[in-house]
Amino acid sequence: MNIKQRAIEIYNQHLPLAETDGRLFRKTVMDQLISETGCSVAGAATHYNNCKKGNPVQGLGRPTTPKGVRKVSTSKSKQSKLTPDNQCFTVIEITPEGKVDKTQAFLIQGDASECFDGKVTTWPNKNWVMIQGLGPNPGDDFKLESDEKEIKHHGVTPIWA
């Protein structure tokens, strides 16, 4: 008898436990498989998962997520690292027609200011604005929201002033 067949036998032997305690069921199946065959924990987990696919038990394991649906992040650390839009700083290039051409957002005002100064030095004949907030999207007319404010501007045609 090979290890796959033995894994299926052990899995089926402990099925009544799966209905009461799914974690203990998995641990029992894997521990017995490791002790009898000498396989690694990873190997036992693989055999357990293959048995579960071949003989699924209602309510065992995580619920499946439909294809194309984004999973909700449950990580508190990621959520606490989000910065509100009005605390960001954005450098914006504005076309002579008053449309937003390019934007670049920063979390630190000093980084945005250095970028703004570099762009003004490199392209002095273009219109540049540095704002607090995210600002409009490229292609939109340049217009600030009520919670956004202009910090610096440079341009040959200050149409936004």
C-alpha positions, 0 to 999 in steps of 0.5 A: 500500500502506498502513502496516498492510499493510506492517507485516504484510509486515515482520512475516511477513518476519522470523518466523524471527527470532521463534523464536530471539530475540523481543526482537530480532524486535520491535526489527527489525520496529519499526525497519524500519517506522519507517524505511520509513514515518516513523511514531513509535515508539508507532505502530510498536509499535501496528502490531507488536501488531496484527500479533502479534494477527493472527498469534500466534507461540508463546512470543512476548510475555508469558504471558496471565493468566486473567481474574479472577486477581490478578497477583503484585506483583514490586515490591520497593519495595512489599514493603519498605513493608509494616508488620507487624500488631503495629507498627500502632496501632488506635483501637477503639470498643466497644459496651456489649455488648463487640462491636467497633463501629468501628476505625481503624488508624494506622502512627504512634502519635502519629497514633493517640493524637491520633485517640483523644483527639479521639474521647474528646472528641467522644463521651465516653459511648462506650467507646474503646480504643487498642491496638498491633496491628490488633485484632479486626474490626468485629462481633467480640467485643473480645479482644486477641491475644497480640501485641497490647497495650492502650495507652489506654482510656476508657469508661463501662462498662470491660467489657474490663478 
